[in-house]
Amino acid sequence: MGSLVSRKKGSADISGKGGANSEGAAKPLPPPDVGKPIEVKVCKASDMQDGEMREVDIGGGKALLIKEDGEFSALGHKCTHYGAPLVKGVLCNGRVRCPWHGACFNSKTGDIEDFPGLDSLPKFEVTVENDNVVVKTNKKVLEKPKRMKEMSCHSPDNDTVYLIVGGGGAAITCAETLRQEGFKGKVVMATKEPHLPYDRPKLSKALDSTGEALALRDKNFFSVYDIEVLTEKEATSVDCPSKVVTFADGQTIAYDKLLIATGGKPRPCTSPGSDLENVCLLRSPADGNYIAQQGKGKNVVIVGTSFIGMEVAAYFAGKASSVSVVGVSSTPFGRVLGEQVGSMLRKMHEEKGVKFYMNNGVVEFKGENGKLKEVVLQSGETLPADLCIVGIGVTPNTEFLSDSGIEMTRGALDVDKTMQTSQDHVFAAGDIAHFPLPMADGEKVSIGHWQLAKAHGRCAALNMLGQGVEFNSVPFFWTMQYGKSLRYAGYGAGFEDVVIEGSLDDMQFVAYYVKGDDVLAVASMNRDPVVAQAAEIMHSGRTLSRADAEAGSDSWKSQL
């Protein structure tokens, strides 16, 4: 097959249908209807302390008022990710960190600086008049809780091609960052999925959600900003010297710069009978929809005590006839969260009727007429099973790169501080990246967090544009089970001890993961914004000590 896109003489136009002007600038829009002006005196300047945040009322809405370094600013008051109240977050070093999931916003401009969200905060004008702090805006701006950064579009005279292989968080963040930074060449995203990029962490929390409902951006967005999304487009090889990617349909795309962000794929169970109907993996909205439909009122078995497995167990508690969880370790989450926290979470599940079979594994799946009926365990027990979800981890989706010459570690692509691989003009991001983590003294790691994938995508985009930016973000993840949220920040691999502050029984605690004298990571439940505070300390290059953990968060948060 001929090339779908030639780097310099494209045989097909992949520029999108947005109709950018000849300079590739953002498309001209009619003058906006800004609505009624709003001007409100919200407080006395002398009443606010430096480093303070307040949520203030303005014209029937609210704003986050910030005083930092003697200057005032006013921003949207809710995080653009899931709507957390930012006044309960952390203000530090010129940015506001969300208390729930760690997204960070510039305290002066409202621009998003760390993830998992995509959008920035609206910004309002602030003046000080006779010691009165006055916030000025208009009704239209106030009604919009999110602000999209200004973005460029494709310029017809720019035939440079930046190709993104993958369609997850890293991919969409890379594409958007390229346009936000003024790139006017062609941006092409090729994903093997049938959907536009979607909110993948919700898959295991809301199994019945469709791809459309989970979409991060709608189809019109990609058209307006000339981001060409090729769905059901699976890459099969990359020729780095020739700068060409080949796809399963035989077509090729030539690139000037390439980001590989193909993510991980669920590790299958290889026990006999694993090919029976209703032995399932969860990777896509279609998988989730099928699992949700098949499990209601039935006997559900979950193999694996990962976050995905346990969130699926929480989803089915009260919906399925029975929910059984099979794990190889003694405690769910033990490797990541430790025995104490893992035991607390197990108890929470058991109180909802979930049964655990730990220090165990699957010997065989048994069925009738090709459909699952039973799961036989190593302990000799047999569990009735109409549906089994296997959640025993993921492997990097990188087999198609075996002849690419890109250096790998256990299937993950080795990258430097700029997210570039061993091959010129080729970058990697997300679950498949083996990258140097600043808070681990530059040790190379592979971490499958949604927030990190987006941070990778932004860093890669900036360096595809030659900006020389080094990756610097603190890993931050969360899980929601039975309405209880657990947050975690840091990199706790190899922790030796867990210091608990608060009460595990009351599900109101902070857990410090300690190695030697250093705190590697912090987790909490019902103690916001402690994890966000710890993340800011880690991001600044400082390390909490065992003594800090033992003294408690009221002591060490003064380091902010």
Backbone torsions as a table, in degrees:
resi	resn	phi	psi	omega
1	MET	NA	148.2	176.1
2	GLY	-76.8	167.6	-179.1
3	SER	-67.8	134.1	175.3
4	LEU	-67.5	-38.3	-179.4
5	VAL	-136.6	125.1	171.1
6	SER	-91.1	139.0	-177.6
7	ARG	-57.5	-38.8	-176.3
8	LYS	-112.9	-25.4	-179.1
9	LYS	-132.9	76.9	-174.2
10	GLY	-61.5	129.7	177.4
11	SER	-83.4	-9.0	176.0
12	ALA	-143.0	144.5	-179.0
13	ASP	-87.3	115.1	-179.7
14	ILE	-114.1	25.8	-171.1
15	SER	-82.2	-0.5	-176.7
16	GLY	87.0	173.0	-173.0
17	LYS	-116.5	21.2	-174.7
18	GLY	-74.8	-24.9	178.5
19	GLY	74.9	50.8	178.1
20	ALA	-62.5	156.9	176.7
21	ASN	-73.7	176.2	-171.1
22	SER	-66.0	-17.5	179.2
23	GLU	-94.4	-2.4	-179.5
24	GLY	72.6	17.3	-179.1
25	ALA	-81.2	171.8	176.4
26	ALA	-58.9	144.9	-173.3
27	LYS	-68.1	138.4	179.5
28	PRO	-66.4	137.6	179.9
29	LEU	-120.5	154.4	175.9
30	PRO	-64.5	156.8	178.8
31	PRO	-53.7	130.3	-175.7
32	PRO	-72.2	149.5	172.3
33	ASP	-85.5	97.0	-171.3
34	VAL	-80.0	-13.9	179.3
35	GLY	79.5	-170.9	-174.8
36	LYS	-69.1	131.4	177.2
37	PRO	-63.3	146.8	178.5
38	ILE	-127.5	130.3	177.9
39	GLU	-141.7	116.6	-172.2
40	VAL	-133.0	132.4	169.1
41	LYS	-80.4	117.7	-171.1
42	VAL	-103.8	-24.8	178.6
43	CYS	-173.7	175.4	172.2
44	LYS	-87.7	135.5	179.9
45	ALA	-58.8	-36.7	-177.4
46	SER	-73.2	-12.7	-179.5
47	ASP	-82.6	-17.0	-177.4
48	MET	-98.9	136.2	176.5
49	GLN	-84.9	152.2	174.6
50	ASP	-63.6	135.6	-177.9
51	GLY	84.9	12.5	-178.5
52	GLU	-100.1	147.4	171.9
53	MET	-121.3	141.8	175.2
54	ARG	-135.8	146.5	171.0
55	GLU	-95.5	119.0	-174.3
56	VAL	-119.0	150.8	178.3
57	ASP	-85.4	131.6	176.1
58	ILE	-139.5	110.5	172.4
59	GLY	54.7	42.3	180.0
60	GLY	86.8	-3.8	176.0
61	GLY	-123.3	-166.5	-179.8
62	LYS	-134.3	157.0	174.7
63	ALA	-139.2	156.4	173.4
64	LEU	-95.3	111.5	179.7
65	LEU	-94.5	130.0	-174.4
66	ILE	-124.9	135.6	170.3
67	LYS	-119.8	116.5	-176.9
68	GLU	-143.5	129.6	-177.5
69	ASP	54.2	36.2	176.6
70	GLY	79.4	-0.7	-178.3
71	GLU	-112.8	148.3	179.8
72	PHE	-102.6	145.7	170.1
73	SER	-144.3	158.3	179.8
74	ALA	-136.1	129.3	-174.6
75	LEU	-131.9	172.2	170.9
76	GLY	-57.0	144.8	-171.0
77	HIS	-94.1	-6.1	-179.6
78	LYS	-119.0	140.8	176.4
79	CYS	-59.9	139.5	-177.4
80	THR	-77.7	-4.1	178.7
81	HIS	-80.1	-75.2	-180.0
82	TYR	-123.0	14.2	172.1
83	GLY	86.0	22.6	178.8
84	ALA	-65.1	144.4	176.3
85	PRO	-71.3	113.8	-174.0
86	LEU	-70.4	-20.5	178.0
87	VAL	-62.1	-21.2	177.8
88	LYS	-92.4	5.6	179.3
89	GLY	-91.3	-148.4	-173.3
90	VAL	-127.5	129.9	173.0
91	LEU	-105.8	120.3	-176.0
92	CYS	-160.5	132.4	172.9
93	ASN	52.1	43.2	173.2
94	GLY	80.1	18.0	176.4
95	ARG	-149.5	157.4	178.3
96	VAL	-109.5	126.5	179.6
97	ARG	-106.3	131.2	178.8
98	CYS	-63.3	136.9	-179.4
99	PRO	-73.5	-19.7	-174.7
100	TRP	-88.2	-55.6	-170.7
101	HIS	-127.8	7.7	168.2
102	GLY	87.0	3.9	177.5
103	ALA	-60.3	145.5	-176.6
104	CYS	-123.7	141.0	-178.0
105	PHE	-130.6	141.1	176.0
106	ASN	-61.6	128.9	-173.7
107	SER	-73.4	-14.5	178.4
108	LYS	-97.4	-42.0	-173.7
109	THR	-103.2	-21.4	-174.9
110	GLY	82.6	-0.4	-179.5
111	ASP	-65.0	139.7	177.4
112	ILE	-72.4	133.9	-177.6
113	GLU	-121.8	-19.5	171.9
114	ASP	-148.0	166.0	-161.0
115	PHE	-113.1	173.4	41.0
116	PRO	-102.2	-3.2	179.1
117	GLY	-70.7	178.2	176.3
118	LEU	-116.7	-34.9	-171.7
119	ASP	-92.9	158.4	176.4
120	SER	-92.0	174.5	178.4
121	LEU	-91.4	145.3	171.3
122	PRO	-64.3	149.1	-179.3
123	LYS	-118.8	137.0	-178.8
124	PHE	-116.2	150.9	179.2
125	GLU	-73.8	138.9	178.7
126	VAL	-129.4	132.8	173.4
127	THR	-131.8	158.0	175.2
128	VAL	-117.9	119.4	-176.5
129	GLU	-127.1	109.8	-179.6
130	ASN	54.7	45.8	179.2
131	ASP	72.8	1.9	175.1
132	ASN	-92.5	127.9	175.1
133	VAL	-87.0	120.0	-175.6
134	VAL	-115.0	127.2	176.7
135	VAL	-106.0	128.6	-178.5
136	LYS	-119.9	134.9	175.6
137	THR	-160.1	-158.6	174.1
138	ASN	-142.9	165.8	-172.2
139	LYS	-61.6	-39.3	-177.4
140	LYS	-63.3	-44.7	179.4
141	VAL	-65.7	-41.3	-177.5
142	LEU	-63.9	-30.3	-177.8
143	GLU	-76.0	-13.9	-177.1
144	LYS	-100.9	113.9	-176.9
145	PRO	-78.0	-9.8	-177.2
146	LYS	-129.7	154.4	175.9
147	ARG	-133.1	127.4	176.4
148	MET	-89.7	132.7	177.1
149	LYS	-60.8	150.9	175.8
150	GLU	-62.7	137.2	-175.6
151	MET	-130.5	145.8	176.1
152	SER	-85.3	178.0	177.2
153	CYS	-133.2	179.0	179.5
154	HIS	-72.3	133.6	173.7
155	SER	-96.0	127.9	-175.2
156	PRO	-56.4	-24.8	-178.6
157	ASP	-93.3	10.0	179.0
158	ASN	-115.6	105.2	-176.8
159	ASP	-101.7	17.7	172.6
160	THR	-64.3	138.0	-178.1
161	VAL	-118.0	118.4	170.0
162	TYR	-105.7	114.3	-174.8
163	LEU	-103.5	134.1	176.6
164	ILE	-118.3	118.6	178.2
165	VAL	-100.4	111.0	-174.7
166	GLY	131.7	160.3	-177.0
167	GLY	-139.4	29.2	-178.9
168	GLY	-101.4	-154.5	-177.0
169	GLY	-62.6	-42.2	179.1
170	ALA	-63.9	-40.9	-176.9
171	ALA	-64.6	-50.7	-176.8
172	ILE	-68.2	-35.5	178.6
173	THR	-67.1	-38.6	176.1
174	CYS	-61.8	-48.5	-178.2
175	ALA	-59.9	-46.6	-179.1
176	GLU	-65.6	-40.1	-179.9
177	THR	-63.7	-40.2	177.2
178	LEU	-56.8	-45.4	-179.9
179	ARG	-71.7	-36.6	178.3
180	GLN	-64.5	-30.9	-179.2
181	GLU	-87.9	5.7	173.6
182	GLY	90.7	12.8	177.9
183	PHE	-67.9	128.1	-174.4
184	LYS	-115.2	9.8	174.0
185	GLY	-81.5	-165.7	-179.7
186	LYS	-86.2	131.2	174.5
187	VAL	-112.7	118.1	-176.8
188	VAL	-121.7	126.9	176.6
189	MET	-114.8	120.9	-179.1
190	ALA	-115.2	116.6	-178.7
191	THR	-125.8	142.8	179.8
192	LYS	-78.5	-9.5	178.9
193	GLU	-79.3	156.7	177.9
194	PRO	-83.0	-5.1	-174.0
195	HIS	-105.8	157.4	165.1
196	LEU	-67.6	162.0	-179.6
197	PRO	-52.5	136.3	-175.9
198	TYR	-134.5	168.9	-176.3
199	ASP	-77.8	88.0	-171.6
200	ARG	-63.6	-36.9	-179.6
201	PRO	-59.0	-21.5	179.9
202	LYS	-76.6	-12.5	-175.8
203	LEU	-55.0	-47.7	-176.0
204	SER	-84.5	-9.3	179.8
205	LYS	-97.1	-27.4	-179.0
206	ALA	-138.6	76.4	-172.0
207	LEU	-61.0	-25.6	-175.5
208	ASP	-89.6	7.0	179.6
209	SER	-77.8	142.1	178.8
210	THR	-87.6	164.2	175.8
211	GLY	-58.8	-37.4	179.8
212	GLU	-65.9	-41.5	-179.3
213	ALA	-68.2	-29.2	-178.1
214	LEU	-90.6	-6.0	-173.5
215	ALA	-57.0	136.2	178.6
216	LEU	-77.9	-33.0	175.5
217	ARG	-140.3	152.1	178.4
218	ASP	-87.9	172.2	-176.5
219	LYS	-58.9	-37.0	-178.1
220	ASN	-63.1	-35.9	179.0
221	PHE	-56.9	-47.8	-177.4
222	PHE	-67.1	-33.1	177.4
223	SER	-69.2	-45.7	-177.3
224	VAL	-59.8	-41.2	-175.0
225	TYR	-101.0	17.7	172.9
226	ASP	54.0	47.4	171.6
227	ILE	-107.3	107.6	-176.1
228	GLU	-80.7	116.5	179.3
229	VAL	-106.3	118.9	178.2
230	LEU	-104.6	105.6	-179.7
231	THR	-87.7	161.7	-176.9
232	GLU	51.2	43.5	-176.7
233	LYS	-124.1	93.8	-174.9
234	GLU	-95.9	125.1	177.6
235	ALA	-74.9	139.8	179.4
236	THR	-117.4	-18.1	176.8
237	SER	-165.5	156.9	175.6
238	VAL	-129.4	123.7	175.3
239	ASP	-101.2	96.2	-174.6
240	CYS	-65.6	-43.9	179.3
241	PRO	-59.9	-37.2	-179.2
242	SER	-89.4	-9.0	-178.3
243	LYS	57.1	55.1	-178.2
244	VAL	-137.2	135.7	173.4
245	VAL	-110.1	132.6	177.7
246	THR	-105.0	143.2	-176.2
247	PHE	-116.0	165.6	-174.6
248	ALA	-61.8	-25.9	179.6
249	ASP	-83.9	5.8	177.3
250	GLY	90.3	-10.4	-179.9
251	GLN	-80.7	161.1	179.2
252	THR	-129.4	152.6	172.7
253	ILE	-129.7	126.0	174.9
254	ALA	-90.4	145.0	-174.6
255	TYR	-132.8	159.5	168.6
256	ASP	-96.4	-40.7	172.2
257	LYS	-133.7	148.1	-175.6
258	LEU	-132.8	132.1	168.3
259	LEU	-111.8	127.6	175.0
260	ILE	-104.2	119.0	-177.3
261	ALA	-143.6	58.4	-172.8
262	THR	-86.6	-4.3	173.3
263	GLY	69.9	-169.6	178.8
264	GLY	-103.1	166.7	175.0
265	LYS	-127.4	144.8	-176.9
266	PRO	-58.7	137.7	177.0
267	ARG	-79.1	122.5	-177.7
268	PRO	-77.8	157.2	172.3
269	CYS	-86.9	133.1	-175.1
270	THR	-101.8	8.7	179.4
271	SER	-64.1	150.6	178.4
272	PRO	-53.3	137.2	179.7
273	GLY	90.0	3.5	-178.0
274	SER	-67.8	-12.0	178.2
275	ASP	-91.7	5.8	178.4
276	LEU	-67.2	152.2	174.6
277	GLU	-61.7	137.6	179.0
278	ASN	80.6	12.8	162.2
279	VAL	-96.7	108.4	-163.6
280	CYS	-119.4	152.8	166.8
281	LEU	-112.1	153.4	179.6
282	LEU	-114.6	110.4	177.9
283	ARG	-137.3	-22.1	-172.7
284	SER	-135.0	164.8	174.7
285	PRO	-57.7	-36.8	178.3
286	ALA	-62.6	-41.3	175.9
287	ASP	-59.7	-47.2	-178.2
288	GLY	-61.7	-43.4	179.9
289	ASN	-62.6	-42.1	179.5
290	TYR	-64.5	-45.6	-179.6
291	ILE	-61.6	-44.0	-179.8
292	ALA	-61.1	-41.0	-178.3
293	GLN	-70.1	-42.9	-174.6
294	GLN	-75.9	-22.2	-172.7
295	GLY	-91.3	-17.0	-175.9
296	LYS	-63.9	124.5	178.6
297	GLY	72.7	8.8	-175.9
298	LYS	-114.2	176.3	175.7
299	ASN	-87.7	115.1	-175.5
300	VAL	-110.8	129.6	174.9
301	VAL	-116.5	133.6	178.6
302	ILE	-117.7	123.6	178.9
303	VAL	-101.2	114.4	-178.9
304	GLY	115.3	137.9	-178.9
305	THR	-114.2	36.5	173.6
306	SER	-75.2	178.4	178.4
307	PHE	-63.6	-37.8	178.4
308	ILE	-62.8	-48.7	-178.8
309	GLY	-59.6	-43.1	-177.0
310	MET	-74.4	-31.7	175.1
311	GLU	-68.7	-35.2	175.2
312	VAL	-66.1	-39.5	176.7
313	ALA	-60.4	-43.0	178.8
314	ALA	-64.2	-37.7	179.5
315	TYR	-61.7	-41.6	-173.9
316	PHE	-86.2	-15.5	178.3
317	ALA	-60.6	121.9	-177.0
318	GLY	91.1	-13.7	177.9
319	LYS	-106.4	-36.0	-178.7
320	ALA	-92.1	161.4	176.3
321	SER	-67.0	-39.9	175.6
322	SER	-150.9	149.1	176.7
323	VAL	-128.9	119.0	-179.9
324	SER	-121.3	135.8	-179.0
325	VAL	-118.1	128.4	-179.3
326	VAL	-111.9	125.6	-178.5
327	GLY	-135.2	149.8	-177.9
328	VAL	-82.6	-21.2	-178.1
329	SER	-95.4	179.2	-179.2
330	SER	-82.8	-22.4	-175.4
331	THR	-140.1	137.3	173.8
332	PRO	-59.7	141.2	177.5
333	PHE	64.2	8.4	-173.0
334	GLY	-56.4	-39.3	-176.6
335	ARG	-67.6	-32.2	-177.1
336	VAL	-96.4	-44.4	-171.8
337	LEU	-106.2	-7.3	179.9
338	GLY	87.7	164.8	-175.3
339	GLU	-65.1	-40.4	-174.7
340	GLN	-66.6	-49.9	-180.0
341	VAL	-67.9	-39.9	178.4
342	GLY	-60.2	-40.7	178.9
343	SER	-66.3	-38.0	177.4
344	MET	-62.4	-43.6	179.4
345	LEU	-67.7	-36.6	176.2
346	ARG	-60.9	-45.1	179.6
347	LYS	-60.0	-40.1	179.2
348	MET	-60.5	-40.9	177.7
349	HIS	-68.7	-43.0	-177.9
350	GLU	-62.7	-34.2	177.8
351	GLU	-66.1	-17.8	176.4
352	LYS	-98.3	8.0	175.5
353	GLY	95.5	2.8	179.0
354	VAL	-77.7	134.9	179.0
355	LYS	-106.3	140.6	-177.5
356	PHE	-113.4	141.8	175.2
357	TYR	-128.2	87.5	-172.8
358	MET	-95.6	169.7	-172.4
359	ASN	50.9	45.9	-169.8
360	ASN	-142.6	178.7	178.3
361	GLY	-167.6	173.8	-177.8
362	VAL	-95.0	126.2	174.6
363	VAL	-89.8	-39.7	-175.4
364	GLU	-161.5	145.6	168.6
365	PHE	-101.6	127.8	179.5
366	LYS	-112.4	144.9	-178.5
367	GLY	-144.2	177.0	174.3
368	GLU	-131.6	131.1	-179.8
369	ASN	53.9	37.9	175.4
370	GLY	81.4	4.8	-176.4
371	LYS	-118.6	139.3	-176.2
372	LEU	-58.8	138.4	176.7
373	LYS	-131.9	-32.1	-175.6
374	GLU	-147.2	153.5	173.0
375	VAL	-122.0	121.5	-179.2
376	VAL	-96.9	128.2	-175.4
377	LEU	-100.1	163.1	178.0
378	GLN	-62.2	-28.6	179.3
379	SER	-71.9	-9.7	-176.9
380	GLY	97.3	-10.6	178.6
381	GLU	-74.4	149.5	177.3
382	THR	-121.1	125.5	-177.6
383	LEU	-104.9	131.6	172.7
384	PRO	-65.3	137.6	-174.4
385	ALA	-150.0	115.4	170.4
386	ASP	-91.1	-21.5	-177.8
387	LEU	-149.8	135.9	176.2
388	CYS	-129.6	128.8	175.1
389	ILE	-108.5	124.6	-179.5
390	VAL	-98.1	119.2	178.7
391	GLY	-132.9	73.3	-174.4
392	ILE	-113.6	31.8	175.7
393	GLY	104.9	177.6	-179.6
394	VAL	-130.3	160.6	173.7
395	THR	-123.5	151.3	-178.9
396	PRO	-62.6	135.6	-179.8
397	ASN	-87.1	72.9	-172.2
398	THR	-132.0	12.7	-178.1
399	GLU	-58.5	-31.6	-177.1
400	PHE	-68.9	-6.9	-178.6
401	LEU	-101.8	11.0	-174.0
402	SER	-59.7	-29.2	-179.8
403	ASP	-108.2	17.8	-174.6
404	SER	-83.7	-18.4	-175.4
405	GLY	84.4	-0.5	178.2
406	ILE	-76.6	130.1	-179.6
407	GLU	-70.4	139.0	-176.9
408	MET	-133.4	158.3	172.2
409	THR	-130.3	113.0	-177.9
410	ARG	51.0	40.7	176.6
411	GLY	87.4	-10.9	178.2
412	ALA	-92.2	148.9	-176.0
413	LEU	-85.3	123.2	177.9
414	ASP	-70.4	129.1	178.2
415	VAL	-130.0	160.8	175.6
416	ASP	-93.4	-166.4	-176.3
417	LYS	-66.3	-16.0	179.6
418	THR	-100.4	6.1	-179.0
419	MET	74.2	15.1	176.7
420	GLN	-87.2	141.0	177.7
421	THR	-80.9	-172.6	178.6
422	SER	-71.9	-9.9	179.0
423	GLN	-104.1	136.2	179.2
424	ASP	-58.3	140.8	174.3
425	HIS	69.6	9.6	-179.6
426	VAL	-119.7	123.7	-178.4
427	PHE	-118.3	161.3	178.0
428	ALA	-138.7	151.3	-177.7
429	ALA	-154.1	157.2	175.8
430	GLY	87.4	-153.6	-174.5
431	ASP	-58.0	-26.7	-175.3
432	ILE	-88.5	-1.6	-176.8
433	ALA	-90.5	133.5	172.4
434	HIS	-106.8	99.9	-163.2
435	PHE	-124.4	155.4	177.1
436	PRO	-77.6	123.4	-178.1
437	LEU	-98.4	115.8	-176.2
438	PRO	-55.0	-43.1	-175.9
439	MET	-71.4	-9.8	175.1
440	ALA	-106.0	29.6	179.8
441	ASP	57.7	34.5	176.0
442	GLY	80.0	6.8	175.7
443	GLU	-60.1	137.7	178.4
444	LYS	-79.9	132.4	-175.9
445	VAL	-137.8	163.8	171.1
446	SER	-125.1	118.5	-175.6
447	ILE	-132.3	126.6	-177.1
448	GLY	-96.6	61.4	177.6
449	HIS	-105.0	140.8	179.6
450	TRP	-60.5	-43.8	-179.7
451	GLN	-61.7	-43.2	-179.7
452	LEU	-66.6	-37.4	179.5
453	ALA	-58.4	-43.8	179.8
454	LYS	-67.7	-39.8	177.3
455	ALA	-63.2	-39.6	174.6
456	HIS	-58.9	-46.9	-176.7
457	GLY	-59.9	-40.6	178.2
458	ARG	-66.7	-46.6	180.0
459	CYS	-60.3	-43.3	179.2
460	ALA	-61.4	-43.5	-179.4
461	ALA	-60.5	-45.4	-179.5
462	LEU	-60.8	-36.5	-178.7
463	ASN	-84.8	-22.5	168.6
464	MET	-62.7	-27.5	178.2
465	LEU	-90.7	4.4	174.3
466	GLY	78.7	25.4	-175.5
467	GLN	-86.4	-9.6	175.3
468	GLY	64.9	38.1	-178.2
469	VAL	-93.1	131.3	178.0
470	GLU	-91.4	142.5	-179.9
471	PHE	-65.5	134.2	176.9
472	ASN	-154.7	99.7	178.6
473	SER	-151.7	149.6	178.1
474	VAL	-96.1	126.1	177.3
475	PRO	-56.0	134.2	-177.2
476	PHE	-143.8	122.7	175.9
477	PHE	-139.4	171.7	-176.4
478	TRP	-150.9	160.2	171.1
479	THR	-141.4	144.7	179.0
480	MET	-120.0	120.8	179.2
481	GLN	-140.0	125.0	-179.8
482	TYR	55.0	38.0	178.8
483	GLY	76.5	3.4	178.5
484	LYS	-105.1	130.7	-179.0
485	SER	-106.9	131.0	172.4
486	LEU	-111.6	128.8	179.1
487	ARG	-111.0	152.8	-176.9
488	TYR	-149.7	131.8	176.0
489	ALA	-133.6	140.9	178.0
490	GLY	116.9	-167.4	179.5
491	TYR	-136.2	98.6	-169.6
492	GLY	-94.0	13.0	-178.3
493	ALA	-56.9	129.8	177.4
494	GLY	83.4	12.9	179.7
495	PHE	-61.2	147.2	-176.2
496	GLU	-108.0	-21.2	-176.0
497	ASP	-152.0	157.0	176.1
498	VAL	-125.4	120.6	176.2
499	VAL	-97.8	124.1	-177.1
500	ILE	-103.9	128.5	172.6
501	GLU	-112.0	126.6	-178.7
502	GLY	97.3	-156.1	-172.6
503	SER	-122.9	119.2	173.9
504	LEU	-69.1	-37.8	-179.2
505	ASP	-61.1	-36.0	-179.9
506	ASP	-88.2	-0.2	-177.6
507	MET	55.3	40.9	177.7
508	GLN	-138.2	93.1	-169.0
509	PHE	-155.5	165.7	168.3
510	VAL	-125.3	132.6	177.5
511	ALA	-114.7	127.6	179.5
512	TYR	-108.5	126.2	-178.2
513	TYR	-99.1	112.0	-165.8
514	VAL	-114.2	140.6	171.0
515	LYS	-133.6	118.8	-174.0
516	GLY	64.9	-122.2	178.3
517	ASP	-103.1	2.2	-172.7
518	ASP	-105.1	139.1	171.1
519	VAL	-86.8	118.9	-178.3
520	LEU	-86.8	-32.5	-175.2
521	ALA	-156.9	160.4	179.5
522	VAL	-135.6	134.4	174.9
523	ALA	-125.7	156.4	178.2
524	SER	-153.7	162.1	170.0
525	MET	-139.6	129.6	-179.7
526	ASN	54.9	37.2	177.3
527	ARG	-137.3	33.4	178.0
528	ASP	-60.7	146.0	3.2
529	PRO	-103.0	39.4	-172.3
530	VAL	-57.1	-44.9	-178.2
531	VAL	-66.6	-38.8	176.0
532	ALA	-63.1	-38.8	177.1
533	GLN	-64.0	-44.9	178.8
534	ALA	-62.3	-39.8	179.9
535	ALA	-61.6	-38.8	179.2
536	GLU	-66.4	-38.4	176.5
537	ILE	-64.2	-44.0	178.2
538	MET	-62.5	-41.0	-178.0
539	HIS	-64.4	-30.1	-179.7
540	SER	-76.6	-4.7	179.0
541	GLY	95.1	1.5	178.8
542	ARG	-93.0	162.6	-178.3
543	THR	-128.5	127.9	172.2
544	LEU	-69.9	148.5	-178.8
545	SER	-105.5	168.1	174.0
546	ARG	-57.6	-39.6	178.7
547	ALA	-61.7	-39.5	176.4
548	ASP	-60.5	-45.3	-179.7
549	ALA	-61.5	-43.9	-178.1
550	GLU	-69.7	-29.3	178.1
551	ALA	-76.1	-27.2	177.3
552	GLY	100.0	162.7	-172.2
553	SER	-66.0	-29.8	178.4
554	ASP	-62.4	-24.1	179.6
555	SER	-83.1	-51.2	-171.5
556	TRP	-81.4	-18.1	-177.8
557	LYS	-67.0	-12.7	175.1
558	SER	-67.0	-13.7	178.0
559	GLN	-72.7	-12.9	-178.9
560	LEU	-68.7	NA	NA
